[in-house]
Amino acid sequence: MKEPERREWQPLEQTVPEALFRAEVEAWARRLGVRPREVRLQPMKRKWASCSSRGRITFNTELLRQPAAFRAEVIVHELLHLRIPHHGRLFRALLRAYLARWRPEEPAQGG
């Protein structure tokens, strides 16, 4: 994944608590039919997430302050590595397919 951009602040509606983020990871894991051995959240300087060959996925804590669509992209990317360890054609096709079927909820229109 690309290096995280450093931002001073994020709108409150884009910040999620750790428990909600973990629920997102669990929901995506069920959809993809995978079971990570461990899910960690910790500060990372150069990437958004990583997946070990032993099934441990580590997410950058900065991800909690990113928009839902971007969080989903990172989560699905890392969880797919539990099935496909490389970034080949099949990996990219599955990533696109899963994300194309997912749409973040639109915020309610006031008025």
Helices and strands as residue ranges (DSSP letters): G 12-14, H 18-32, E 38-42, E 49-51, E 56-60, G 61-65, H 68-80, H 89-101
